[in-house]
């Protein structure tokens, strides 16, 4: 039986005070379920506040939105995996589409960050996905496989089993458009085959891209989807508490 994972990426929203209030409300509204995990990716300044607010709940985990690949050094503005771990983070996003397309992150950068996250005790959630032009050209699977290989090809099966992949088509993020469950399942199947073909045991593959309360049930009805990575729809604690109780594992 699959265990669903709902991941909230708050992006550049919700500071420490906001985070404390949010999680107080969320915990009052969310009835714990044993068939799912809820992960939060707050801004770096709010990681510790989030960790303290969920510290006795094993089903609630806090991660970083990004880490640099060096463990320490003269890199003003960056945070390392060891620093994020010290703040209480236990996971990190890697290669989110905004990191790739706004900040120019390359496949080689994602490889370094995945390695740094693993070395620093964080579970990487590698984000992959195609642009609209790549999709229209029929290159979706080729792009996704290239991104997987660029970040993960040097890792063995047990190491691959420690990470999560999130398929987030770039054209669907923040646009109100999303891949159909069938479209998403096709890509998820390819990702899962790539990972299991290299020895990963029961890899988890999430979908991200304009996920909201109206479409999440239809998406999760597709068995290839092990959960969702959500941006804007995760910023309201009451709405998020309702969304994460959707779907049966």
C-alpha angles and dihedrals in degrees: 000000000000119000110221121229122203113192123191117205107193093183110190096347136098119034125206097287092045090048094053091050093044095052093045089056094041094052091050091053102038119080108207116247124196095215097066147046127216119209127189126203106191126173112284092255090060100045095098093045090052093047092052091048093056101028098126096043114092091188092060118070133179126215141176123254093224141352132198118239098238117082093221142340146099098329105129113208096014128109124210130219092252091052092049090047091050089054089054103263115143100181140029138202114240126194098003109181091251090055089051101041103028100034099029098242113175133210087256090055090053090051091054093046094049090052092047092049092051092047090049095052097256126130107233119223102200114204119209133172148130134255122241091258091052091048093049089050091055093246100122098114093040091053093047093048090048091053092047092049093045093055104030113023094104094054126096126227099267090049092048088053089063095063138067128219122214118198108210115169105215093221090060100051113108092342101101089242123108138178115264114254088251093052091047091048091055091056093041090053090053092048092049092048091050091052098042090045087063095048103270112153116225097333118205116229120188132193124227131178125102092336112171142156091277098056106025096088092053091048095049092048084073104088094212089069113083094186143311140275107216132191122174096015090059096060096083110070096208093047091046092050088055095044095052092056090061124108135023122254 
